[in-house]
Amino acid sequence: MAGMTDGWIGRALAAASLRRWSRAARNADTADLRVLRRQRAAARKLKARIDRLLFIADSRLALPVIGNQAFARPKDADWAWRPELWCAPLPVPGLASVPNQSMLGAEATLFHDCARSEITLRQLRNLREADLAAYGLRLDVLNFDGSYLSLAIDLPTEAATGLQRKHLIRIDTIVEMEKPLEIFARLNIRHGPNTEQIVRELPLHEEDICIEFDLAYTRLNEKRADRMWLDLIFEGPQMNQVILRDLTFSRRPRAEL
């Protein structure tokens, strides 16, 4: 039945209804008052439902699309990715009094050494017109008695497949915060028994934040690279709220000299 309503019968009924209301609008000036009163009551009921539909449709269609992997990336990128936390709804959207090494989703893990955790993590729906990511991540920290706080993002296997020292790894993010703090990004690359680490500070004074890690300055064993992850390290996070509106990764070969 639903298929018939959505098909040609439904379209024919909708067209007939539109013609009927168009005719009623044209004849409103001369219509019998009893007929006009009934039409007004029916039109008000219909208008309430149409207004509700338009409100919900405008709200939903204005939101970033769930699962969206579209974002600006270098033209010569051979790999690009937006983590699940920023593009798909999580089964558990948030954590309170987050213990050390707690995971939110399958890719993000929070590390800290607080004796008493006053930290919350929550996935939130992005509502801004400028957002491409469907979701963001909010980190709230009240009292903080630890010495470190970091969020680790596990990259998929494809990120390390075919990885070479000629590659540049690019991170793009959008960060909002209640008050200034420092955030460092540490890229970790495991190759065999060793792990290469490159640390960059995020330029938080910029609206769209972009950093690149140049693997030419590492001792990467290209044949043994098998895993990559990113640590976002928050310095002085107490009594602050940080929202990561988006986080994307891409990989490209450095231009040959």
KOLNUVO-568812 format. One line per field, with one value per residue (C-alpha): residue in one letter; y, z, x. Coordinates in steps of 0.02 Angstrom, whole numbers. Last residue first. Layout:
res (A;...)
Y (Y;...)
Z (Z;...)
X (X;...)
end
This chain:
res (L;E;A;R;P;R;R;S;F;T;L;D;R;L;I;V;Q;N;M;Q;P;G;E;F;I;L;D;L;W;M;R;D;A;R;K;E;N;L;R;T;Y;A;L;D;F;E;I;C;I;D;E;E;H;L;P;L;E;R;V;I;Q;E;T;N;P;G;H;R;I;N;L;R;A;F;I;E;L;P;K;E;M;E;V;I;T;D;I;R;I;L;H;K;R;Q;L;G;T;A;A;E;T;P;L;D;I;A;L;S;L;Y;S;G;D;F;N;L;V;D;L;R;L;G;Y;A;A;L;D;A;E;R;L;N;R;L;Q;R;L;T;I;E;S;R;A;C;D;H;F;L;T;A;E;A;G;L;M;S;Q;N;P;V;S;A;L;G;P;V;P;L;P;A;C;W;L;E;P;R;W;A;W;D;A;D;K;P;R;A;F;A;Q;N;G;I;V;P;L;A;L;R;S;D;A;I;F;L;L;R;D;I;R;A;K;L;K;R;A;A;A;R;Q;R;R;L;V;R;L;D;A;T;D;A;N;R;A;A;R;S;W;R;R;L;S;A;A;A;L;A;R;G;I;W;G;D;T;M;G;A;M)
Y (908;780;842;751;603;621;561;627;637;721;788;892;995;956;1041;1088;1136;1202;1202;1106;1069;1136;1050;937;803;739;571;503;321;223;36;-84;-4;-148;-123;66;60;238;327;493;664;616;572;752;776;910;1028;1110;1209;1299;1450;1491;1546;1362;1325;1143;1101;965;804;664;489;334;168;19;-170;-186;-20;72;249;375;552;670;819;952;1058;1214;1306;1461;1474;1404;1303;1271;1166;1128;996;952;829;796;652;690;541;526;414;283;205;68;16;122;224;73;-16;109;250;236;404;433;572;639;707;720;765;730;828;906;991;1016;948;938;861;879;779;829;747;757;825;950;1096;1270;1272;1237;1099;969;828;789;647;662;646;692;723;745;591;565;504;579;490;519;428;439;313;347;216;91;209;307;205;225;208;302;315;444;526;532;447;489;433;246;160;294;397;410;544;623;472;359;440;545;472;509;405;432;622;709;833;879;859;961;856;727;571;598;455;560;708;879;959;1080;940;887;1060;1113;946;958;1136;1102;949;1042;1189;1067;984;1148;1210;1058;1087;1273;1233;1116;1249;1383;1269;1237;1424;1460;1333;1416;1588;1544;1576;1742;1804;1627;1570;1576;1499;1358;1321;1310;1198;1078;1079;1038;895;825;835;746;609;585;579;448;344;358;287;333;288;125;80;117;0)
Z (-300;-296;-217;-55;-74;-1;151;222;392;455;620;639;766;905;1053;1207;1373;1513;1701;1694;1525;1562;1414;1306;1205;1045;1010;833;781;648;622;506;448;422;243;259;407;469;536;535;459;287;370;360;476;417;515;474;585;509;619;658;831;881;782;840;909;816;881;775;847;767;851;851;868;685;617;726;674;806;762;910;904;1038;1109;1212;1306;1284;1364;1321;1174;991;874;689;623;475;493;351;338;214;126;57;204;136;188;70;194;350;326;251;420;494;607;796;877;1050;1161;1289;1466;1569;1744;1842;1971;1852;1921;1786;1612;1473;1305;1164;1003;840;723;543;480;338;454;381;405;591;673;717;818;979;1037;1222;1335;1519;1639;1827;1857;2030;2047;1876;1768;1595;1431;1323;1181;1010;870;910;989;1145;1230;1411;1443;1610;1684;1617;1754;1622;1452;1294;1134;1170;1009;912;775;617;540;672;787;636;592;432;304;158;58;-101;-89;-249;-252;-70;36;67;145;95;204;254;355;420;306;380;441;335;264;438;501;340;333;516;498;327;392;544;436;319;466;540;366;338;498;457;279;342;459;322;196;315;345;157;123;251;185;5;-106;-197;-135;-97;-278;-328;-162;-178;-355;-296;-152;-271;-397;-259;-198;-375;-396;-230;-278;-447;-364;-239;-378;-482;-346;-163;-117;-214;-126;43;0)
X (3152;3010;2849;2809;2693;2519;2424;2261;2179;2021;1957;1800;1705;1829;1747;1849;1772;1882;1899;2064;2144;2319;2404;2294;2384;2303;2384;2376;2391;2481;2511;2603;2765;2890;2949;2960;3078;3049;3201;3109;3147;3080;2914;2854;2704;2584;2471;2305;2186;2038;1998;2180;2240;2242;2399;2411;2582;2677;2757;2831;2851;2928;2891;3008;2983;2930;2873;2748;2708;2650;2595;2592;2475;2495;2354;2388;2251;2147;1974;1803;1868;1824;1932;1915;2034;2144;2289;2411;2534;2674;2753;2930;2977;2859;2693;2632;2497;2512;2353;2263;2272;2149;2206;2183;2143;2219;2151;2273;2273;2433;2495;2336;2238;2112;1957;1825;1861;1733;1779;1654;1672;1588;1464;1402;1568;1549;1512;1487;1299;1320;1220;1352;1277;1370;1482;1519;1670;1667;1810;1805;1912;1982;2161;2195;2323;2249;2215;2059;2035;1958;1943;1805;1679;1723;1859;1915;2101;2092;1918;1794;1692;1554;1551;1454;1369;1362;1304;1401;1318;1426;1538;1650;1669;1694;1859;1875;1995;2110;2235;2337;2326;2381;2237;2267;2109;1954;1817;1687;1679;1497;1428;1284;1250;1286;1125;1022;914;862;812;724;630;576;510;432;339;274;216;127;39;-21;-72;-183;-278;-295;-351;-489;-558;-549;-633;-777;-800;-790;-928;-1042;-994;-1039;-888;-865;-695;-633;-654;-470;-415;-543;-483;-303;-357;-444;-299;-175;-284;-296;-106;-78;-201;-115;58;-2;-78;82;192;222;43;57;220;142;0)
end
